[in-house]
Amino acid sequence: MKLNPYYETLPENYLFAEIRRRVDAFRAAAPDKKIISLGIGDVTLPLAPAAVEAMTVAVAEMGNAATFRGYGPEDGYAFLREAVVRGEYLPYTDKISPDEIFISDGSKCDVGNFQELFSDDCKIAICDPVYPVYLDSNLMAGRGKNITLLKCREENNFMPELPEGKVDVIYLCSPNNPTGTAMDFETLAKFIDYARKNEAVILFDGAYSAYIRHPERTMHTIYQLPGADEVAVEFKSFSKTAGFTGVRCAFTTVPKKLSKLHRYWTRRPCTKFNGVSYIVQRGAEAIYTTEGSAQVKKSVDYYMDNANFIRRELAGHGFTVFGGEDAPYVWLKLPDGLSSWEFFDTLLNKCAVVGTPGVGFGQMGEGFFRLTGFGEKAATCEAV
C-alpha cells in the first residue's frame, strides 16, 4: 500500500487531540475532580433564539412536500450570500458582492482546503505562533521545504514581519489565534502592498472579527483597505460569533479580481462538496436580522467580559498578558524556564484547569500559554 509520505512530516499529535488525551488520562485517574476548561476555543452559550426559530421553521418546511428542498447550490443559497454582504461588508465597504461569497461547513475546512488551489512548489509564509491548520495542511501537501515562518515576537506585540524574500501565499490571522492581538491598519497595509508588488495572495483568517473593540486601530474586514480585493481571500465563521461550532457554517470571500482563484474555488465544491444544509443556512441568515444581531452581540460581549476578567486578574497578580481586548483569547507569558507543556500539566494536575500550551501554535509560542473566554462565567472566575 502506497500512502502519502508527507503525513510523516506532521507533528506526532494534533494539538487539541493531545490535550484531549491528557485530560482523559487525568479524568480516569481522578474521576471525582471537576475539570474547568479554558483551553479549546469552543463556545458554551446556546444558539441565538433567532437562529433557533429560523431553523425550526426550516425543519417544518423540509417536512412538507410543497416546501421540501433537496440538494442546494454548492456555494450557498442566494439568501444567505446576500445577507452576508449586507451584514459583514456593506457597513465597511462596497467592494464585495454576493457572488464572491462561498458558504461552507467551517473555516477550518476552507483554510485547510484552499491550499489545493496552489502548485506544489508555491512558497508559503505562515505566522509563528498561529492556528496550526495553516502549517499542517501545507505539510500534508508536501510543501514543507517551501514554508517560511514569520516570527511574531513579544517586543512588537506579536505583529508579523514582512517576508524577507518573495513568497506566493501569505497566511494572516487577525484577531490572532492564539495571541489575541489584532493587526493594525498600518501593518496590514504593508502586507497588501507587499502582495501587490510580488503578485502574492493573502489568505486572511478573520474568524474573530466580531470581537474587535478598537475599530480605530484595526479592521472588521481586510477589504476596508485599498487594494485588498486585488490580493486577498478572506475566511469567516459563524462558530465563535453565533455559536455554530456544533452546527457548522462559515463562508469564504474570493473577489472576482482574483479571477483564477475565484473560478477554481467555484469549481472545487462542485466536485468535493454538496453544500451546507438548507436548515443551517436559514439559521445563519437569521443572525443578520435586527433581533439576531442583538442576540449575537450579547453573546460576544459575554465572552469578551470573561476574557477581560482573565486578563485583568492575571495582570493584577503580576503576570504579563496579551490579548483579551480585541479577541476572546488571553496569551499568558510564563515564568522563565517553565515550558508551556509543563505549565499545562501543572495547571491540570494541581488545579484541574485546562488551557492550551503556546508551543502547540509554533516554536515562537514556547514560554506562553493560551486561555479562552469561551467558558461559563462562574467557572471562568473559579478557574482564575
N, C-alpha and C positions, 0 to 999 in steps of 0.2 A: 504494500500500500504506500503510495507516494502522497505525503502531506505537505502543507505549506510550511517550508522551513523557517519562515520569518516569525512564526509564533514562538519559536525558541528564543527569540531576541527580547520577548516581553518580560517584565518583572515576573517573578515566580507566582505571585498572587495579585489580583486586582485589589487596590487599596481597601475598598469597602467590604470586599469578601474576606480579607484578612482581619479587619475589625470585627466582622460578624463572627468569625471563627474564635477569636479571643474572648469575645463577650459570651458566646455559647459555652466555652470552657469554664469561664468564671461562674456562669449561671448554674452549670451542672455541679460545680464544687460548692457553691453557696446558694442553694435553691430558695432560701428564705430572705435573701438580700433584695431590697428594692433597688433596681438599676434606673438611673436617670440618664437619658441620652441627650447630650448636646453635640452629638457627632454628625451623623449623616444628615444632609440638608432636606429632611422630609418634613412636611407640614403637619400640624396637629389640629387645626381648626377645621370644621366641616365645610363642605361646599357652600358657596353663596346661595341663599334662598332663591334668587332669581334664576340661577343656573339649574337648580333642582327642579323648579317649577317648569322651566322650558324643556328640560329632558323628560319630565313626566308627561307633558303634552306630546312630545315627540314619540314616546313609547306608545301612547294611545294611538297616534297616527299609524305606527307600524303594525298595530293590531287591527287595523281597518283596511279592507281590500281597496277602498277608494283612495286612501292616502298612503298606502304602503309604498316603500321605496326599496329597491334592490341595490345593485352597485351604483355608487355615486361617482362623480368625477374624481380622478386620481389626485388632482391638485387642489381639491376642495370645492365645496359648494360656493356659488357666487355670493349668497347672502352673508357668509362668514368672511370671505375675502374683502367684500365691501365694508363690512363692519370693522375689520382690522384697519383698513385705510382710514376710516373716519375716527376711530378711537386711538390708534397708535401713531398716525403720521400727520393727518391734516392739522392738528393743533401745533405742529412744529415745522412742517414742510409740505409743499405741494408737488414734490418730485416723484412720489410713489403712486402707482395705480393698482387696481385690484388684480390685473393680470400679471403683476410682478410678485404676487403673494402665493406661496405654496403651503397648503395646510398639511400637517403631518402628525404622527403619533408621539412626537417628542423631539426636543432639541438635541438630546444626547444621540439619538439615531441620526438626525440630519448632520450634526457636526462630524460624527464618525463616518458617515457615508459620503459626504461631499468630496472627500479626497479622491474618490474613484474617478472624478472628472479630470484629474490631472495626470500627466505622464509619470512613469516610474522614476525618471531622472530629475523631476522637479526639485528645486531647492526650497526647503521649508524652514520658516523661522517660527519658533514657539517660545512663549514666555516661560520663565522658570522663577518662582513656582507658579503653577496654574493647574486647572482641571486636567486630570490625566488622560482623558479620552483623546485629546488632540494628538499627543505623542503616541499613544498606544495604537491608534488606528493607522497612523503612518508607518509605524514599525511593522504592523501586520501586512502592509502593502510593500514592504521591502525598501523603504526609503531611509533606513537607519543611518546610512553614511551621508545622507544629504540633508540632515537636520542641524540647524543652528539654534542654539538656546540663547534667548535674550534674557540676560540676568537682571532680575528685579531686586534691588537692594534696599535695605532699610534706610540708607542715607538719603535716597531720593524718593522716599515714601512709596517704594515698590513700583515706580513707573518704569516701564521697559525702555531700553535704549534702542535706537535705530540699528538695523543690521550693518555690520562693517562693510560687507561686500554686497553683491547682487543676489537677491533671493527672488523666488517666483511667487510664493504664497506666505502670508503672514497671519498667524492666529493671534487675535487680541480678545481679551475678555474684560469688560467694564460695565458695571462694578465687578471687580475681580473676585473670582472664587479660586483661592481661599482667602486672600489677604483682606478683603472687604474694602479695598481702596478703589477709587474711581478715577479714570483718566481725565485730566483737564482738557479744555479746548485746545490749548497751545500744543500739548504733547500729541494729541490725536491728529491735529492739523499737520504736524511734521510727518506722521506716518502716511497720511493721504498724499502729501507732496512727494514723499519717497516712492510710493506705489505708482504714482502717475509718471514720474521720471524713469522708473525702472520697469515699467509695464508689469507690475506685480499686482496680485489680488489680495485684499484684506478679507479674512473671514472673521467677522465681528460678532462675538457672542454677547448679546445684550439681555440675557435671561433675567437679570435682576434690575433692569432699568426702572421698574415701578418703585424701587426702594430709594431712589435718589432724593435727597433732601436739600441739596445745594445746586439748583439748576443754573445758578450764575457762574459756576465753575466747571460743570460737566453737563453732558447732554442725555436726553431721553433716547435719541436715536442718532446713529452716526451720520444719517443723511441731513442732519441740521447743518453740517459743514460743507462748504463749497467743494465740488469735485468728487464727493464721496460716492455719488451714484455712478461714477465712471470706473470705480476701482473696488467697491466694497459689496460684499454679501453679508446680510445680517440675519442672525438667528434669535428668535424669541420664543418664549414658552408661556403657557397658561398654568404650569405646575406650581411655581412659587408665588404667583400673584393671585390666582383664583383657586388654588388647592387641587389642581388636576393631576397630582402625582400618581394617583391610582386610577385616574380616568383616561389620561393620555391625550393631549392635544397641544400642538405648537405650530409655528409657522416659520418659514424661511423666505426672506425677501431677496430676489435676484433681479436687479434692474435690467431693463432691456438694452441699456447702453453696453452691458456686458453680454453682447448678443450670443456668442457661442455658449457661454455658461448658461444663459437663460434657455437656450434651445436644448442643451444637454440635460439640464435639470428637469425640463419639461418631459424629455424622453425617458429619463430613468424611472420615475414612478410608474409609467405606463407598463414597464416590463417587470418591476420588482415590488409594486405596491398597489393595493386595491382601495386605498383611501381610508380616511378616518370615518367612523360610523356617523350616520345622519343624526342620531340621538346626541352624540357627544358634540357635534358641531353646533347643534341648536343650543346646547348648554353654554358653549364658548361664546356664541353670538350674544347671549343674554347678559354677559358681563359688561357689554358696552352700552347697555341701556342706562338710563339715569339711576334706577334703583340698583342695578347690578354694579355699576361703577362705584356707588357709595358703599356698597357692601364689601367690595374688594378692597377699597381704600381702608375700611375699618380693620380688615384682617391684616393688611400690610402694616398699618400703624401699630397693631398689637405686637407683631413680630419685631418691629423696629424698637418698640418700648423695651422688649426683652433684651435686644442687642445693646441698646443704650445702657440698660441696667448692668449687664455683664461688663461692659467697657468701663463704666463709672466706678463700679465696686472694685474691680481688679486694679484700676489705676489708683484708686484711693488707698489700696494696700501695697502700693509701691511697684506694681508690675508695669512694664512697658507694653502698651497695647496699641493696635492699629485697627481700622475698620469700625464697624458699628455705627457709622454716621451716614453713609450712603448705601449701605448694604447690610443684610442680616447676619453677616459674619464678623466675628472678632478674632483678630490674629494676635496671639499672645506670645511675647518673647520669653523664652525660658531662661532660668539662671545659667550662668556659664558652666559648660561641661556636662550639662544634662541633655541627653538626646531626646528627640521627640517620641520615640517608641518607649524609652524608659519612663518618660513622664506619662505616657498613655497607660502603661501597666501600673504605675504607682497610683494614678488617679482612679483607675478601675478597681484595683485591689484594696485600696485604703478608703476610698470614698464612694465606690460603686457609681462613679460618674464616668460617662463615655464622651470623649472628644475625638479629634482627628489629628494624627501626627503630621506635622508640617512636611516632613521628608517624603511623605506619600504623594506630594504635589511637585516634587523635584528636589534636586540636591540643595538648591538655594533655600528650600523650606526647612532644612535641618536647623534645630535650635528654636523652632517656632511651633505653635500649636493652634489649631482652629477650633473655635467654639461657635455654635449657631444659636440664633434667636428664635428658632422654629419650635422650641418646646412649649409646653403648657406653662403659664406664667408662674404659678405657685411652685411647680417642680424646678423651674429655672432659678427662682430665688433660693430654693433649698440647695440646689447644686452649687451655686456660687458661694 
